[in-house]
Amino acid sequence: MAPKSLDFTEEFSNFVPEERNQAIVNTPFGKGIVIRTRNGDKKDVNNPETVSIREIELTDWTKPELEANDFKGGISKPHMLYSPTDFPSISPTVDDDVMTQFGRGKIVEIRNDDRNTHVVKLSSWRLAGRSSVFCYLTSKECTVMRPYRFYDMDVFEKVEHANDLKKDATSKFSSKDYDGALEIYAKAVDTVRYVQHGKDSTNELRADLIVVMITCSNNASLCSSKKKDWERTEKFAANSLVLIDALESKKDTSKIRKILNNDGIKDSQLFGTWKVKSLILIAKAQMERNDTSKAINTLKKALESISLYKKEGDNMSKQLSAQEKDIRRIRLECSQRIKLSRKIEKERAKAMFGGFEEEKKDFSEKKETVAKQTQIPNPPPPIRSPSEHLSEGDSSTTNTRNSTIEGPANIDVPSETKTNKRQSSKKKVVFADGTVPGSHFSLLQEFAVGWAAW
């Protein structure tokens, strides 16, 4: 047997969970919510039945002295009222959740007639084809209930709640309250994100769930783009695209797709405008995050979808044309960003290696200057021998004596010199003693003659 200090059986034996349907009532201390009802052990003398104790959380408690005593560590505790009295309900208004004798529902209209008729749309009734049941009651027949919390809702109520949130978020988006709209759109997505279908779930319900998931995810992505939150922009749009691609892969075999088509959501809207909207938002987020190559590929997919579902006479044709313009504008911006990034890279490279390039340029210029200076445009004039000076008047001797200092092998001999050589080769001059001009012996002889004359 466990020690007395660890035995909690008696302490929690009377534990009663919170009621799923919690009424909102008027008490002498203000408005309150009936959290739970306990069946007491004591019996009234005049009433043989067990006395029920209602545990009421007061929401309009305004006594400051009691509020000050309840603050401990910065946390305010709710003020509770325990009473056997069955307090009356507060007056119902439009959009209030109410409990009626026919089930739970929501007031959609209060008519100004003799009976002050309250039109209630019942949510506890599930009819085929999304048919709704309405009942017309007086205010006394409607008990106002606390709205269901997330964990209290079934699948139908979650989808319906998400659609209500979508309407509120759309009104905030229209007034350019992007923060408020994003918060509500995200809440709507979270409401139906992890829905567990049961046996009573219908294909119509699944179709409604897909629609609210796709539209709210795309709208949340659009709100994030308005706030320049590109990470969440891409994530929300990617969630929408996953659902669209999964539905598109099943093609004509999908029953949900047929239901959506019958509801007026054609393929040009489902796989056209909705899909293109997701792709455009993803591409824009990728571009803003400097991933332009992925953005261009994403835009190509969007153009492919437009080419498939853009048809003349279709209701979505104008919207697809507007989206096509947005795609081309974003694509042009991507190209400009790519050019700008390349220009910045070139400037950085020039800043890092510009000195080396200048030195290389100076070296090439110096190399060209030296090459020009080393070139010999014309060969040097021939050096004539003393015999040529002595026989200057003899033309035949001048033409035949062409002993010069040989220059570089690559220097061309002038054309006149070549002609003289040809003529000298044809006419050979021989002195009277048998020597040839220019030979070793004739040079010595000429030198001796000159020396004797001197």
DOGUKE-847637 format. One line per 10 residues: number of its first residue (from 1); for each residue x, y, z negated of C-alpha. Coordinates in steps of 0.1 Angstrom, whole numbers, plus 2048, in hexadecimal, padded with zeros to 3 digits. Layout:
N
NUM	X Y Z  ...
END
This chain:
454
1	800 800 800  80E 822 80A  815 83B 7EF  7F9 853 7E6  80D 871 7F4  80F 860 816  7EC 852 818  7D7 86A 82D  7BA 854 833  7A3 865 81A
11	7AF 888 825  7A6 883 84A  789 86B 846  770 888 84B  782 896 869  76A 8A2 884  777 8AC 8A7  76C 8CD 8B7  74C 8CC 8CA  74E 8CD 8F0
21	730 8E4 8F2  736 901 8DA  719 919 8D5  71E 93E 8D0  707 94B 8B5  6FF 96A 8A1  707 968 87C  703 982 860  729 988 864  728 98D 889
31	72C 977 8A8  73A 954 8A2  742 933 8B4  735 912 8A7  755 8FE 8A7  748 8DE 898  72A 8D1 884  731 8BB 865  717 8A3 856  719 8A9 831
41	715 88F 815  6FE 8A4 800  6D9 8A4 806  6C0 8BF 801  6A5 8B7 7E7  689 8C3 7FE  699 8B4 81D  6A2 88F 81D  6B9 893 83B  6DE 899 839
51	6E8 8BD 838  6FD 8C7 856  718 8E1 850  722 8F7 86E  746 903 871  744 925 881  762 939 88D  75A 95E 889  765 974 8A6  757 996 89B
61	764 997 877  76C 9BC 870  774 9BE 84A  798 9CC 849  79F 9C1 825  799 99D 82E  7AD 9A0 84F  7CB 9AE 83C  7CC 990 825  7CB 977 841
71	7EB 984 852  807 96C 84A  827 96C 85E  817 982 879  7FB 968 881  7D7 96F 87B  7C1 952 870  79D 950 87D  782 958 864  76C 939 85F
81	748 937 853  73A 916 846  714 916 845  6F7 8FE 849  6E3 919 85B  6DB 914 87F  6E2 938 88B  6D1 944 8AB  6E4 948 8CC  6F0 96A 8D9
91	6DD 979 8F6  6E8 96A 917  6F6 97F 934  6FF 978 958  71D 95F 95C  718 951 939  71A 92C 934  6F9 920 924  6EA 900 918  6C7 8F8 922
101	6AE 8DC 91D  6B8 8D0 941  6DE 8D1 93A  6FA 8EA 93B  6FD 905 955  706 929 95C  6EF 947 95F  6F1 955 982  6D5 96E 980  6BE 97F 967
111	69E 98C 977  68C 9AB 96C  669 99C 96A  64F 996 94F  661 977 942  684 985 946  68C 965 95A  6AF 957 957  6BB 944 976  6D2 928 96B
121	6E7 914 983  6EC 8F2 973  710 8E4 974  708 8C3 963  6F4 8B7 980  708 8A7 99D  6F4 8A4 9BD  700 898 9DF  70C 8B1 9F9  715 8CB 9DE
131	6F0 8D3 9D9  6EA 8E8 9BA  6CD 8E7 9A1  6BE 908 993  6A6 90C 977  693 92B 96C  691 930 946  68C 94B 92C  6A7 958 916  69B 943 8F8
141	6A0 924 90C  6C5 92C 913  6DF 927 8F8  700 939 900  71E 921 8FF  743 927 8FE  753 923 920  764 901 925  789 900 91F  79F 8EF 937
151	7A1 8CE 924  77B 8CD 920  773 8CE 945  76C 8B1 95C  777 8B0 981  759 8C3 98E  75B 8DE 974  780 8E3 97A  77A 8E9 99F  75D 900 998
161	772 913 97F  78F 916 998  777 925 9B1  76B 93E 998  78E 948 990  795 94C 9B5  779 965 9B8  787 979 99B  7AA 979 9A9  79E 984 9CC
171	78D 9A2 9BD  7AD 9AC 9AB  7C1 9A7 9CB  7A9 9BE 9DE  7B0 9D9 9C4  7D6 9D3 9C8  7DA 9C5 9A5  7F3 9AB 9B1  7FF 9A2 98E  7DC 99A 982
181	7D3 988 9A2  7F2 972 9A1  7EB 968 97D  7C8 95D 985  7D1 94C 9A6  7EC 938 994  7D3 92F 978  7BB 922 992  7D6 90D 9A2  7E0 8FF 980
191	7BB 8F7 978  7B9 8DE 995  7DD 8D4 999  7DC 8B4 985  7B7 8AA 98A  7B0 886 983  794 879 998  77B 860 98B  761 849 999  749 866 99B
201	760 87B 9B0  752 881 9D3  763 889 9F4  752 8AB 9F3  763 8B1 9D2  785 8A8 9E0  77F 8BF 9FD  777 8DC 9E6  795 8D4 9D1  7AC 8D5 9F0
211	79D 8F6 9FC  7A2 908 9DA  7C5 8FA 9D7  7D0 906 9FA  7C0 928 9F9  7CA 930 9D5  7EE 925 9DB  7F1 93A 9FB  7E2 958 9E9  7F9 954 9CB
221	816 953 9E4  80A 973 9F4  807 984 9D2  82B 979 9CA  837 987 9EB  827 9A9 9E2  83B 9A7 9C2  85C 99E 9D4  85D 97D 9C1  86A 968 9DD
231	870 948 9C9  84C 945 9BF  841 950 9E1  851 932 9F1  846 91A 9D6  821 923 9D8  821 922 9FE  833 901 9FE  818 8F2 9E7  7FD 8FD A00
241	811 8EF A1E  815 8CD A0D  7EF 8C9 A0B  7EA 8D5 A2F  804 8BE A3D  7F7 8A0 A2A  7D4 8A7 A37  7E1 8AC A5B  7F4 88C A5B  7D4 878 A56
251	7C4 888 A75  7A1 87C A7E  7A1 860 A63  79E 878 A46  77A 87B A38  783 89B A26  78D 8AB A46  76B 8A2 A55  75A 8B1 A37  76E 8D1 A3A
261	766 8D3 A60  741 8CF A58  743 8EB A3E  751 902 A58  776 8FF A51  782 8F5 A74  7A5 8E8 A7D  7AE 90A A8A  7AA 918 A67  7B7 8FB A53
271	7D6 8F2 A69  7D7 914 A7A  7D3 933 A65  7D8 923 A43  7F7 90F A4D  806 92D A60  800 943 A42  814 92A A2C  830 928 A46  832 94E A49
281	834 953 A24  84F 938 A21  863 947 A3E  861 96A A2F  86D 95D A0D  88A 94B A1F  894 96A A32  893 980 A12  8A9 966 A01  8C3 969 A1E
291	8BB 947 A2D  8B3 954 A50  8BA 934 A62  8A0 921 A4F  888 93E A53  88B 93D A79  884 917 A79  865 91C A63  858 937 A7A  85C 91F A98
301	845 906 A86  82C 922 A81  82D 92B AA6  828 906 AAF  808 905 A99  7FB 925 AA9  801 916 ACC  7ED 8F7 AC2  7CF 908 AB2  7CC 92A AC3
311	7AF 927 ADB  79A 941 AEC  778 945 ADD  782 936 ABB  77A 94A A9C  79E 947 A90  7AE 953 AB1  7B1 977 AA7  7C0 96E A85  7D9 957 A96
321	7E3 973 AAE  7E9 98A A91  7FE 970 A80  812 96B AA0  81B 990 A9F  826 98C A7B  83C 96E A85  84D 982 AA1  853 99F A8A  863 989 A6F
331	877 977 A8A  885 998 A97  88E 9A3 A74  8A0 982 A6F  8B5 988 A8F  8BE 9AB A83  8C9 99E A61  8DF 984 A72  8EF 99F A88  8F4 9B5 A69
341	904 999 A55  91C 991 A72  926 9B5 A74  92C 9B6 A4F  942 997 A51  956 9A6 A6D  95C 9C6 A59  967 9B1 A3B  97F 99D A50  98D 9BD A5F
351	992 9CC A3D  9A4 9AC A31  9B9 9A5 A50  9BA 9C7 A62  9E0 9CF A59  9EB 9AE A69  9D8 9B7 A89  9E8 9D9 A8B  A0B 9CB A86  A04 9B1 AA1
361	9F9 9CD AB8  A18 9E2 AB1  A2F 9C4 AB7  A1E 9BD AD9  A22 9E2 AE4  A47 9E2 ADA  A4C 9C2 AED  A3D 9D1 B0D  A53 9F0 B0A  A73 9DB B07
371	A69 9C6 B25  A64 9E6 B3A  A86 9F4 B30  A99 9D4 B39  A8B 9D3 B5D  AA4 9DF B78  A90 9EF B94  AAC 9F2 BAF  ACE 9E1 BB2  AEE 9F5 BAC
381	B00 A04 BCB  B1C 9EE BDA  B41 9F5 BD0  B56 9FA BEF  B7A 9EF BF2  B97 A06 BFB  B98 9F9 C1F  B73 A04 C23  B7D A27 C19  B9A A27 C32
391	B85 A1B C4F  B67 A31 C47  B64 A3C C6B  B62 A1A C7A  B3E A0F C7A  B46 9EB C81  B5E 9E9 C64  B45 9F9 C4C  B2A 9E1 C56  B3F 9C2 C52
401	B4E 9CA C31  B33 9C3 C17  B47 9B6 BFA  B33 9C1 BDC  B30 9B8 BB7  B14 99F BB5  AF8 9A8 B9D  ADD 992 B8D  AD0 975 BA1  AAC 981 B9F
411	AB3 9A4 BAE  AA7 9A6 BD3  AC0 9B2 BEC  AB3 9D0 C00  AA7 9C9 C23  AC2 9DF C33  ADE 9CA C24  ACE 9AA C31  ACD 9B9 C54  AF2 9C3 C53
421	AFA 9A0 C47  AE8 991 C65  AFB 9A8 C7D  B1D 9A1 C6D  B16 97C C70  B10 980 C95  B30 996 C9C  B50 98A C8D  B6D 9A4 C8D  B91 997 C8E
431	BB0 9AC C8B  BCD 9AB CA4  BE2 996 C8B  BC6 97C C89  BB9 986 C67  B94 98B C5F  B8A 9AB C4D  B82 9A5 C29  B99 987 C25  BB4 985 C0A
441	BD0 98A C22  BC1 9A8 C34  BBA 9B9 C13  BDF 9B7 C09  BE9 9C3 C2B  BD3 9E1 C29  BDF 9E9 C06  C04 9E8 C13  BFB 9FF C30  BEA A18 C19
451	C08 A17 C01  C20 A1E C1D  C0C A3B C29  C0B A4A C07
END
